[in-house]
Amino acid sequence: MIFMEIPLACAEKILKRTNMRVSKDAISEFSALLEETATDIASEAVAIAKSKGRATVKLEDISRAKRKLL
């Protein structure tokens, strides 16, 4: 499993683009959702790269994983 941490400040910055006030709980949950989504895409991209016999994840792998999962 891939581990990363999306900083709460980054998640807050994205949410505040809505011009709404955002609760700390909402920021925390949104950050967790971003982490989960990014991890899923990264894992799928790695699987795609491996299935093509590569040790390097390329843009096309990320794009394909994004289309598949989103």
MOPAC internal coordinates of N, CA, C and O (Angstrom, degrees):
PM7 1SCF
backbone

  N    0.0000 0     0.00 0     0.00 0    0    0    0
  C    1.4534 1     0.00 0     0.00 0    1    0    0
  C    1.5181 1   109.21 1     0.00 0    2    1    0
  O    1.2310 1   120.54 1   -37.93 1    3    2    1
  N    1.2924 1   116.57 1   142.07 1    3    2    1
  C    1.4500 1   122.89 1   178.92 1    5    3    2
  C    1.5209 1   108.15 1   -89.10 1    6    5    3
  O    1.2310 1   120.70 1   -47.26 1    7    6    5
  N    1.3390 1   116.26 1   132.74 1    7    6    5
  C    1.4593 1   119.41 1   178.66 1    9    7    6
  C    1.5148 1   109.64 1  -114.39 1   10    9    7
  O    1.2310 1   120.57 1   -47.38 1   11   10    9
  N    1.2911 1   116.52 1   132.62 1   11   10    9
  C    1.4566 1   121.65 1   174.47 1   13   11   10
  C    1.5123 1   107.34 1  -151.76 1   14   13   11
  O    1.2310 1   121.49 1   -10.11 1   15   14   13
  N    1.2835 1   114.75 1   169.89 1   15   14   13
  C    1.4580 1   118.60 1   178.18 1   17   15   14
  C    1.5174 1   108.76 1  -137.74 1   18   17   15
  O    1.2310 1   120.99 1   -62.00 1   19   18   17
  N    1.3175 1   115.71 1   118.00 1   19   18   17
  C    1.4583 1   120.86 1   175.87 1   21   19   18
  C    1.5291 1   106.14 1   -80.82 1   22   21   19
  O    1.2310 1   119.70 1   -59.59 1   23   22   21
  N    1.3219 1   118.18 1   120.41 1   23   22   21
  C    1.4625 1   119.70 1   179.88 1   25   23   22
  C    1.5281 1   111.69 1   -58.44 1   26   25   23
  O    1.2310 1   120.78 1   -40.10 1   27   26   25
  N    1.3151 1   116.12 1   139.90 1   27   26   25
  C    1.4613 1   120.46 1   179.90 1   29   27   26
  C    1.5232 1   110.99 1   -60.69 1   30   29   27
  O    1.2310 1   120.16 1   146.30 1   31   30   29
  N    1.3251 1   117.30 1   -33.70 1   31   30   29
  C    1.4645 1   120.17 1   179.58 1   33   31   30
  C    1.5287 1   111.02 1   -62.34 1   34   33   31
  O    1.2310 1   120.29 1   142.56 1   35   34   33
  N    1.3158 1   117.05 1   -37.44 1   35   34   33
  C    1.4739 1   120.28 1   178.11 1   37   35   34
  C    1.5241 1   110.66 1   -67.50 1   38   37   35
  O    1.2310 1   120.82 1   135.81 1   39   38   37
  N    1.3265 1   116.04 1   -44.19 1   39   38   37
  C    1.4655 1   120.08 1   178.75 1   41   39   38
  C    1.5280 1   109.88 1   -62.76 1   42   41   39
  O    1.2310 1   120.71 1   138.49 1   43   42   41
  N    1.3282 1   116.25 1   -41.51 1   43   42   41
  C    1.4631 1   120.47 1   179.09 1   45   43   42
  C    1.5316 1   111.01 1   -62.71 1   46   45   43
  O    1.2310 1   120.42 1   138.33 1   47   46   45
  N    1.3096 1   116.81 1   -41.67 1   47   46   45
  C    1.4692 1   121.20 1   180.00 1   49   47   46
  C    1.5293 1   110.67 1   -60.59 1   50   49   47
  O    1.2310 1   120.54 1   138.33 1   51   50   49
  N    1.3173 1   116.57 1   -41.67 1   51   50   49
  C    1.4724 1   120.64 1   178.59 1   53   51   50
  C    1.5224 1   110.04 1   -64.77 1   54   53   51
  O    1.2310 1   120.29 1   133.13 1   55   54   53
  N    1.3238 1   117.04 1   -46.87 1   55   54   53
  C    1.4682 1   120.73 1  -178.54 1   57   55   54
  C    1.5279 1   112.42 1   -65.54 1   58   57   55
  O    1.2310 1   120.22 1   145.10 1   59   58   57
  N    1.3105 1   117.18 1   -34.90 1   59   58   57
  C    1.4640 1   120.17 1  -177.49 1   61   59   58
  C    1.5266 1   112.18 1   -71.21 1   62   61   59
  O    1.2310 1   119.82 1   167.32 1   63   62   61
  N    1.3281 1   117.95 1   -12.68 1   63   62   61
  C    1.4680 1   120.55 1   175.16 1   65   63   62
  C    1.5203 1   111.31 1   -63.02 1   66   65   63
  O    1.2310 1   120.47 1   165.33 1   67   66   65
  N    1.3203 1   116.71 1   -14.67 1   67   66   65
  C    1.4646 1   121.48 1   178.85 1   69   67   66
  C    1.5196 1   111.88 1   -78.49 1   70   69   67
  O    1.2310 1   120.53 1   173.74 1   71   70   69
  N    1.3511 1   116.59 1    -6.26 1   71   70   69
  C    1.4642 1   122.35 1  -176.61 1   73   71   70
  C    1.5204 1   112.52 1    61.40 1   74   73   71
  O    1.2310 1   121.34 1  -150.59 1   75   74   73
  N    1.3308 1   115.05 1    29.41 1   75   74   73
  C    1.4577 1   121.15 1   176.40 1   77   75   74
  C    1.5227 1   108.06 1  -117.87 1   78   77   75
  O    1.2310 1   120.54 1   -22.53 1   79   78   77
  N    1.3095 1   116.57 1   157.47 1   79   78   77
  C    1.4569 1   120.00 1   170.61 1   81   79   78
  C    1.5193 1   106.94 1   -73.70 1   82   81   79
  O    1.2310 1   120.85 1   -31.79 1   83   82   81
  N    1.3266 1   115.98 1   148.21 1   83   82   81
  C    1.4603 1   120.68 1  -176.19 1   85   83   82
  C    1.5263 1   108.49 1  -131.96 1   86   85   83
  O    1.2310 1   120.59 1   -50.62 1   87   86   85
  N    1.3246 1   116.47 1   129.38 1   87   86   85
  C    1.4635 1   119.96 1  -179.66 1   89   87   86
  C    1.5256 1   111.12 1   -74.63 1   90   89   87
  O    1.2310 1   121.05 1   -22.66 1   91   90   89
  N    1.3246 1   115.60 1   157.34 1   91   90   89
  C    1.4714 1   121.15 1   178.34 1   93   91   90
  C    1.5259 1   110.51 1   -60.85 1   94   93   91
  O    1.2310 1   120.16 1   141.41 1   95   94   93
  N    1.3386 1   117.30 1   -38.59 1   95   94   93
  C    1.4663 1   120.44 1   178.36 1   97   95   94
  C    1.5215 1   111.58 1   -63.46 1   98   97   95
  O    1.2310 1   120.52 1   140.42 1   99   98   97
  N    1.3309 1   116.62 1   -39.58 1   99   98   97
  C    1.4673 1   120.57 1   178.76 1  101   99   98
  C    1.5276 1   110.48 1   -65.92 1  102  101   99
  O    1.2310 1   120.45 1   139.90 1  103  102  101
  N    1.3228 1   116.75 1   -40.10 1  103  102  101
  C    1.4627 1   120.72 1   178.45 1  105  103  102
  C    1.5201 1   110.26 1   -63.01 1  106  105  103
  O    1.2310 1   120.76 1   134.65 1  107  106  105
  N    1.3155 1   116.16 1   -45.35 1  107  106  105
  C    1.4634 1   121.29 1  -179.89 1  109  107  106
  C    1.5275 1   111.52 1   -61.75 1  110  109  107
  O    1.2310 1   120.50 1   135.09 1  111  110  109
  N    1.3205 1   116.65 1   -44.91 1  111  110  109
  C    1.4681 1   121.18 1  -179.94 1  113  111  110
  C    1.5251 1   111.07 1   -66.17 1  114  113  111
  O    1.2310 1   120.60 1   139.52 1  115  114  113
  N    1.3275 1   116.46 1   -40.48 1  115  114  113
  C    1.4616 1   120.86 1   178.91 1  117  115  114
  C    1.5278 1   110.49 1   -64.46 1  118  117  115
  O    1.2310 1   120.45 1   139.10 1  119  118  117
  N    1.3209 1   116.74 1   -40.90 1  119  118  117
  C    1.4618 1   121.11 1   177.43 1  121  119  118
  C    1.5280 1   110.67 1   -60.91 1  122  121  119
  O    1.2310 1   120.51 1   136.08 1  123  122  121
  N    1.3274 1   116.64 1   -43.92 1  123  122  121
  C    1.4667 1   121.05 1   178.30 1  125  123  122
  C    1.5282 1   110.81 1   -62.87 1  126  125  123
  O    1.2310 1   120.26 1   139.78 1  127  126  125
  N    1.3313 1   117.11 1   -40.22 1  127  126  125
  C    1.4643 1   121.61 1   178.29 1  129  127  126
  C    1.5292 1   110.73 1   -63.82 1  130  129  127
  O    1.2310 1   120.40 1   137.32 1  131  130  129
  N    1.3309 1   116.84 1   -42.68 1  131  130  129
  C    1.4645 1   120.33 1   177.32 1  133  131  130
  C    1.5251 1   110.99 1   -61.14 1  134  133  131
  O    1.2310 1   120.72 1   136.35 1  135  134  133
  N    1.3299 1   116.22 1   -43.65 1  135  134  133
  C    1.4647 1   120.73 1   178.59 1  137  135  134
  C    1.5248 1   111.27 1   -60.71 1  138  137  135
  O    1.2310 1   120.91 1   133.59 1  139  138  137
  N    1.3219 1   115.86 1   -46.41 1  139  138  137
  C    1.4662 1   120.57 1  -178.71 1  141  139  138
  C    1.5306 1   110.97 1   -62.80 1  142  141  139
  O    1.2310 1   120.69 1   134.78 1  143  142  141
  N    1.3222 1   116.29 1   -45.22 1  143  142  141
  C    1.4623 1   120.78 1  -179.46 1  145  143  142
  C    1.5263 1   111.18 1   -64.76 1  146  145  143
  O    1.2310 1   120.60 1   134.89 1  147  146  145
  N    1.3250 1   116.46 1   -45.11 1  147  146  145
  C    1.4639 1   120.40 1   179.39 1  149  147  146
  C    1.5244 1   111.10 1   -63.45 1  150  149  147
  O    1.2310 1   120.17 1   140.17 1  151  150  149
  N    1.3141 1   117.29 1   -39.83 1  151  150  149
  C    1.4633 1   121.34 1   178.99 1  153  151  150
  C    1.5262 1   110.63 1   -64.72 1  154  153  151
  O    1.2310 1   120.44 1   137.75 1  155  154  153
  N    1.3156 1   116.77 1   -42.25 1  155  154  153
  C    1.4641 1   120.45 1   178.98 1  157  155  154
  C    1.5342 1   110.88 1   -63.24 1  158  157  155
  O    1.2310 1   120.47 1   135.90 1  159  158  157
  N    1.3149 1   116.70 1   -44.10 1  159  158  157
  C    1.4697 1   120.10 1   179.40 1  161  159  158
  C    1.5227 1   110.49 1   -65.04 1  162  161  159
  O    1.2310 1   120.35 1   136.41 1  163  162  161
  N    1.3209 1   116.94 1   -43.59 1  163  162  161
  C    1.4634 1   120.43 1   179.63 1  165  163  162
  C    1.5248 1   111.15 1   -62.14 1  166  165  163
  O    1.2310 1   120.21 1   136.14 1  167  166  165
  N    1.3191 1   117.21 1   -43.86 1  167  166  165
  C    1.4687 1   120.66 1   179.48 1  169  167  166
  C    1.5197 1   111.63 1   -62.43 1  170  169  167
  O    1.2310 1   120.78 1   137.59 1  171  170  169
  N    1.3219 1   116.11 1   -42.41 1  171  170  169
  C    1.4667 1   120.65 1   178.94 1  173  171  170
  C    1.5294 1   110.29 1   -66.09 1  174  173  171
  O    1.2310 1   120.11 1   139.73 1  175  174  173
  N    1.3328 1   117.39 1   -40.27 1  175  174  173
  C    1.4646 1   120.95 1   179.11 1  177  175  174
  C    1.5246 1   111.07 1   -63.92 1  178  177  175
  O    1.2310 1   120.23 1   140.59 1  179  178  177
  N    1.3190 1   117.17 1   -39.41 1  179  178  177
  C    1.4710 1   121.23 1   176.54 1  181  179  178
  C    1.5269 1   109.88 1   -62.27 1  182  181  179
  O    1.2310 1   120.51 1   135.56 1  183  182  181
  N    1.3273 1   116.63 1   -44.44 1  183  182  181
  C    1.4673 1   120.26 1   179.15 1  185  183  182
  C    1.5278 1   111.10 1   -61.79 1  186  185  183
  O    1.2310 1   120.38 1   139.98 1  187  186  185
  N    1.3105 1   116.88 1   -40.02 1  187  186  185
  C    1.4663 1   120.88 1   178.79 1  189  187  186
  C    1.5259 1   110.07 1   -64.01 1  190  189  187
  O    1.2310 1   120.53 1   133.60 1  191  190  189
  N    1.3338 1   116.59 1   -46.40 1  191  190  189
  C    1.4668 1   120.42 1   179.42 1  193  191  190
  C    1.5231 1   110.94 1   -60.90 1  194  193  191
  O    1.2310 1   120.27 1   135.38 1  195  194  193
  N    1.3305 1   117.09 1   -44.62 1  195  194  193
  C    1.4667 1   120.93 1   179.30 1  197  195  194
  C    1.5213 1   111.32 1   -63.19 1  198  197  195
  O    1.2310 1   120.39 1   142.33 1  199  198  197
  N    1.3355 1   116.85 1   -37.67 1  199  198  197
  C    1.4664 1   119.78 1  -179.43 1  201  199  198
  C    1.5275 1   111.55 1   -66.05 1  202  201  199
  O    1.2310 1   120.89 1   158.84 1  203  202  201
  N    1.3273 1   115.91 1   -21.16 1  203  202  201
  C    1.4620 1   120.66 1   177.24 1  205  203  202
  C    1.5264 1   111.63 1   -97.05 1  206  205  203
  O    1.2310 1   120.72 1  -170.79 1  207  206  205
  N    1.3349 1   116.23 1     9.21 1  207  206  205
  C    1.4525 1   121.01 1   176.74 1  209  207  206
  C    1.5220 1   114.28 1    75.16 1  210  209  207
  O    1.2310 1   120.55 1  -157.99 1  211  210  209
  N    1.3247 1   116.55 1    22.01 1  211  210  209
  C    1.4608 1   120.18 1  -178.93 1  213  211  210
  C    1.5189 1   111.07 1  -108.46 1  214  213  211
  O    1.2310 1   121.15 1   -28.18 1  215  214  213
  N    1.3260 1   115.41 1   151.82 1  215  214  213
  C    1.4635 1   121.66 1   175.12 1  217  215  214
  C    1.5308 1   110.04 1  -102.50 1  218  217  215
  O    1.2310 1   120.70 1  -178.15 1  219  218  217
  N    1.3098 1   116.26 1     1.85 1  219  218  217
  C    1.4628 1   121.72 1  -178.59 1  221  219  218
  C    1.5257 1   109.92 1  -118.34 1  222  221  219
  O    1.2310 1   121.02 1   -50.38 1  223  222  221
  N    1.3259 1   115.65 1   129.62 1  223  222  221
  C    1.4585 1   120.58 1   174.91 1  225  223  222
  C    1.5228 1   107.23 1   -83.66 1  226  225  223
  O    1.2310 1   121.08 1   -51.57 1  227  226  225
  N    1.3234 1   115.54 1   128.43 1  227  226  225
  C    1.4624 1   121.29 1  -179.28 1  229  227  226
  C    1.5245 1   110.24 1  -109.08 1  230  229  227
  O    1.2310 1   121.55 1   -11.88 1  231  230  229
  N    1.3205 1   114.63 1   168.12 1  231  230  229
  C    1.4612 1   120.87 1   178.28 1  233  231  230
  C    1.5227 1   110.95 1   -53.47 1  234  233  231
  O    1.2310 1   120.32 1   138.48 1  235  234  233
  N    1.3185 1   117.00 1   -41.52 1  235  234  233
  C    1.4737 1   120.45 1  -178.85 1  237  235  234
  C    1.5256 1   111.65 1   -61.66 1  238  237  235
  O    1.2310 1   120.10 1   147.75 1  239  238  237
  N    1.3356 1   117.42 1   -32.25 1  239  238  237
  C    1.4662 1   121.04 1   178.19 1  241  239  238
  C    1.5281 1   110.53 1   -69.11 1  242  241  239
  O    1.2310 1   121.02 1   136.70 1  243  242  241
  N    1.3364 1   115.65 1   -43.30 1  243  242  241
  C    1.4640 1   119.99 1   177.97 1  245  243  242
  C    1.5250 1   109.84 1   -63.48 1  246  245  243
  O    1.2310 1   120.56 1   135.86 1  247  246  245
  N    1.3222 1   116.54 1   -44.14 1  247  246  245
  C    1.4723 1   120.72 1  -179.79 1  249  247  246
  C    1.5194 1   111.40 1   -62.01 1  250  249  247
  O    1.2310 1   120.50 1   135.72 1  251  250  249
  N    1.3279 1   116.65 1   -44.28 1  251  250  249
  C    1.4589 1   120.52 1   179.79 1  253  251  250
  C    1.5369 1   110.84 1   -65.34 1  254  253  251
  O    1.2310 1   120.56 1   138.29 1  255  254  253
  N    1.3224 1   116.54 1   -41.71 1  255  254  253
  C    1.4672 1   120.56 1   179.04 1  257  255  254
  C    1.5193 1   110.57 1   -63.93 1  258  257  255
  O    1.2310 1   120.60 1   138.75 1  259  258  257
  N    1.3135 1   116.46 1   -41.25 1  259  258  257
  C    1.4690 1   120.67 1   178.80 1  261  259  258
  C    1.5156 1   110.86 1   -61.96 1  262  261  259
  O    1.2310 1   120.55 1   134.32 1  263  262  261
  N    1.3355 1   116.56 1   -45.68 1  263  262  261
  C    1.4726 1   119.69 1   178.81 1  265  263  262
  C    1.5325 1   111.34 1   -62.33 1  266  265  263
  O    1.2310 1   120.86 1   140.61 1  267  266  265
  N    1.3136 1   115.96 1   -39.39 1  267  266  265
  C    1.4605 1   119.68 1  -178.16 1  269  267  266
  C    1.5259 1   112.06 1   -68.02 1  270  269  267
  O    1.2310 1   120.55 1   139.09 1  271  270  269
  N    1.3306 1   116.55 1   -40.91 1  271  270  269
  C    1.4583 1   120.68 1  -172.42 1  273  271  270
  C    1.5217 1   114.73 1   -92.88 1  274  273  271
  O    1.2310 1   120.85 1   156.17 1  275  274  273
  N    1.3083 1   115.97 1   -23.83 1  275  274  273
  C    1.4767 1   117.87 1  -179.06 1  277  275  274
  C    1.4968 1   108.08 1  -107.25 1  278  277  275
  O    1.2310 1   120.10 1   180.00 1  279  278  277

